[in-house]
Amino acid sequence: MSRIIFSRPEDGGVTVVYPARPPATDKLAAQTVPPGVEYEIVDDDAIFPPDELFFDAWTWAGKGKRIIEDLEKSKAFACDEVKRAGLQRFKEASEAAVFDDSAVKAAEAVKSDCKCCLDAINAASTPYEAKVLMCSYCELPAPQQSSSN
């Protein structure tokens, strides 16, 4: 399926336009891509990362280039997701502490595990590594690895 891709000038992220009636055309691009912004009509799935977990971290350097996941944006997204999961776990452990003293230890363990995961994500050298850590902590399916990860 053909799609139109372009980098958003306001944040450097990537927009992917899926035409309602394929194929994607220059005429559709003229209606959807901001004036003066480079775009490309692509048919090849290999240009995209293997999953959309870090869609908000996607960047594109122009025609003929693959879409990549920005490392710093990927880390920020992964940290946000781990913090959300950690807060939920901490809340559950804290509520349990009201009824059982042993759960207080569990709340401290949740804080420690979350901090360790955040530290590991911040030390990650690839977006894929950040994804693996996030998915493991948040109990999500393991991410796919592409040849460029």
Secondary structure by P-SEA (a helix, b strand, c coil): cbbbbbbcccccbbbbbbbccccccaaaaaacccccbbbbbbccccccccccccccccccccccccccccaaaaaaaaaaaaaaaaaaaaaaaaaaaaccaaaaaaaaaaaaaaaaaaaaaaacccaaaaaaaaaaaacccbbbbcccc
